[in-house]
Amino acid sequence: MGHNLRLESEPMAKEIIEAVGDPRRYDEIVFCGYGEPTLRLDCVIEAAKALKAKGARIRLTTNGHGDLINKRPIVGDLVGLIDRVSVSLNAPDKETYNKICRPVFGPDTFEKVKEFIVECREKLPEVEVTCVDYEGVDIKECERVAADELKVKFRLRRFNVVG
């Protein structure tokens, strides 16, 4: 039982494209994983371009730190490639976010994630935020932030439920 998340090495874009084959066999191709996909933004873009050209619908699942990681705005690079973005907001406010997520980019990361979500909403076809029903997280307030403040869809994720 469980999930084997071990990779011998990080796959290159060419390997991802070859492994997918005909992307029309799938509802969507998702860039996510054990880590943050925007750490390898060039690889995601290269693979997404090739898969999109073959008819793929593509989703990016991210923690929303892509601008901070890459030290520049990245949403423009995703236009025309990413059909759906799912951002793990995981908290309704800065204090809860910092306590639970412990961001390496400092105490203002929560605000930067919200800015990323808004830019995605303005430039990409479909955006949702997710929160995990973790102890100490006000899920109703997360839903309110998504709907009223960020004006995007909300999806609840269950703590410790994988798959």
Residue, then its C-alpha position, 0 to 999 in steps of 0.5 A: m500500500g502507498h504511493n511510490l514517489r521515487l524518481e531515478s532522475e528528474p525527467m527532461a521535457k523530451e522524456i515527458i513528451e515521449a512518456v505521454g505519447d498521444p495526449r488526446r488519450y487523457d482528459e488532461i496532462v497535469f504538471c504537479g508533483y512531489g515538489e513545485p513544477t515552476l522550479r523547472l519552468d523551462c521544462v514545463i514550458e517546453a513539454a507543454k508547447a509540444l503536448k499542446a501542439k498535439g491537442a493536449r489540455i494542460r493543467l498546472t498545479t502549483n503553490g503559487h510561488g512561481d514568480l518568487i522562484n523565478k524572480r520575475p512574473i511567469v504567468g505571461d509565459l503560460v498563456g496559450l499553454i496552460d488551460r487550467v491552474s490549481v493553486s494551493l492557497n491552504a489558508p485564508d490569511k497571512e498568519t495562518y499561511n505562514k504558520i502552516c506553510r512556512p514559506v522560504f520567501g518570507p512573511d509576505t509570501f501569502e500576498k504574492v501568492k494571491e497576486f499570482i492567482v489574480e494574474c492567472r485569473e486575468k490571463l488564463p482560461e480557468v483558475e481554482v484555489t485549493c485548501v486542505d482541511y488541516e487543523g486550524v484552517d478556517i475552510k469557510e473563510c478560505e472559500r470566501v477569500a476565493a470567491d469574494e476577494l480572488k474571484v476564482k473557484f474553490r476546491l477543498r482537499r482532504f488532509n492525508v488523502v492521496g490519490 
